[in-house]
Amino acid sequence: PDLSGYEKYRLGNVKYNISRIHVTAVEFPSASMSFIPGSGIKLVIANASLTIDMNWNIRTWIFKDSGRSTVYISKVFVTAIFSTPLDNMDYKSISLTSCRTSSGEISIKPNEKN
């Protein structure tokens, strides 16, 4: 989905819109899954990265601008625990019990305007 909103600063509001968000690359160089006896599954993803292309525009009372950018996010770590309870009908279900994420570096490269 598109992202839009505004931020307040001392000199006025900045309205922004980010659209056409497209994930162009995802890498999981280290991922593992393990079972937690009687409880569920633990998923660990380490040092992942992704690349996102997007359009953006901003507007203030002084100026407005728009363009296209590429965002690189690296050193992403995710730990997720899923529970797998057994209900009365022997039907297996899965639910996310906890999730912890962090990212190390974010780089934004503005693309040339046409």
Secondary structure as GFF3:
##gff-version 3
##sequence-region A 1 114
A	DSSP	beta_strand	3	9	.	.	.	ID=ss1
A	DSSP	beta_strand	12	27	.	.	.	ID=ss2
A	DSSP	beta_strand	30	36	.	.	.	ID=ss3
A	DSSP	beta_strand	40	59	.	.	.	ID=ss4
A	DSSP	beta_strand	64	83	.	.	.	ID=ss5
A	DSSP	beta_strand	95	102	.	.	.	ID=ss6
A	DSSP	beta_strand	105	110	.	.	.	ID=ss7
###
